[in-house]
Structure formats: structure tokens, C-alpha cells
Amino acid sequence: MNLAVRQRTSLVRLGTLLVAALLCVGLLSGWAAAQSTLERVKQTGVLRVGLEGTYPPFNFVDENNRMAGFDVDISNEIARRLGVRAEFVGTLWASLISGLQTDKFDVIIAQMTITEERKQSVDFTNPYVITGAVLVSRANDNRFSKLEDIAGHRVGVGIGTTFEEVARSVPGADVRTYDSFQEYAQELLTGRLDVIINDQLSVAYAIKEQGLPLKITSDIVNEDVIGIAVKKGNEDFVELLNQILADMIADGTYREIFQKWFDAEPALR
């Protein structure tokens, strides 16, 4: 066999090997894509939970540099009942849904309100919290008692939240968005904002625990029904999570966790 023939033969063999390798990669990728979230959780023994980690008392990093909060306790209990352990993935709020869609974590347990818009991107369990948005001002400011009062004022909200939607529903409101509650609470304290909108449970906790010179000035201006978000196409996992949540409510575990953080009776019973 001459040199030219040998070279052509080698190229053909190399091409065959490359095609085979690509087919193997494709098969493996297809298998990974076909694997359901529940199968992955069971196989790895880990429930990866996406959350911010900056939103006390729901989820935050404590003095021991560990994730803590209501969402964390709920996640750990769900993981225990699944026979796995919870692992927490701190993520900016605006990146939570895309992170779930790209399998960076298995669920979002981060005070995500169930909305029709979000249902286009993810599936939700039944609610695990029912709460509501309120107006918050500095302690010496009495201008804001109803939602319409924010018109013409600087309003701080979390970017991509239902609080932002509520604020933008008021004509003339100067809505300013932030990545975390701590950011816009600080802006309110320093006078760069006039009012903020946030969850009543979170705000009441922050004012009490941190001694903030702020106050809740309104009744609930928008009810928030919170669910666990799951990647679309995992109906079996959603069904199982719903059963776990129902069991936690029925046996009193949910109430115990809720009262630990809020010292109040939960709306879900």
C-alpha cells in the first residue's frame, strides 16, 4: 500500500472514530435530558434548592456561615421525607428561573409567587405560604397608607418580583429596582427612596430583629401565593412534592416551622 492510500485509510478510520464518539456523546446527552428531576434527585441523594440566601427570615446566611430560614427548614424537611439531603445554591433572584431550566438546581424554594407569567416557564406545587405585599416607610413618615399614595414618589422594589408589578400598576410612581431587600431598605433609610414594597412577614421580621427605624404603613396591597417551582415536564415530582406538603400540614410539622420563624398561625392549615 502506497503512502497516499495509507493516508486516505487513516483519515477514513479517524472520521469513523469521530462519528462514533459524537454518537456516544449524543446518546449520553439524550439520556441525561430524558432523566427526570425526581430520578436525578434519587440517584444523587441530593435535592438542590435554588434560593437567594439574602432574604431573612425566609433564606439567609447565618452567623455560622450556613443557610438558615423558613425556606431552608421547609427544604430540609422535604429532603428528609424524600430520603435525601438538601443542598442550597445561592442565586440572584433574576437568575432563579433560568437556573432551574438549565438544571443548576432541582427546585426553587425562595418565596416565588405563583403567577400566570411564571407558569409559562416553570411548574408550581400547591402553595406552601400565603402572605402579602405591604408599603413600608421611615418611622416618621405618614404619607403612605394605600397603594395609590405612591404616585409621584420614589418606590423601591426587588427586580422581577410581584412587588415590582404592583408598584408599576400605579401611574406616576417612580419605580426603582434592586437585587436584594437589603439594598432598597438601605436606600429608604438614607432618604434616596420614599417608600418600598415588600412582604409583610419579611419586613416585620427585619424591623424587629434589626431594630430598623421603619414601619409598615398599609394593609396588604397584594396577596402573594407562594409555591415551589419545578422544571416543566416533571409532573410526577410536582405530585410527590404536593403530597409531602399536605402531609407536613396534616401532621403539624409545617405549623411548627412557621411558628418558629414568625410566632404566628399560618394561613395554611
ABEGO torsion letter per residue (X at the ends): XBAAAAAAAAAAAAAAAAAAAAAAAAAAAAAAAABBAAAAAAAAGBBBBBBAGABOAABBBBAAGBBBEAAAAAAAAAAAAAGBBBBBBBBBAAAAAAAAAAGABABBBAGBBBBAAAAAABBBBBBABBBBBBBBBBAABAABABAAAABGBBBBBBBGBAAAAAAAABBGBBBBBBABAAAAAAAAAAGABABBBBBAAAAAAAAAAAGBBBBBABBBABBBBBBBBBBBGBAAAAAAAAAAAAAAAAAGAAAAAAAAAAGBBBABX
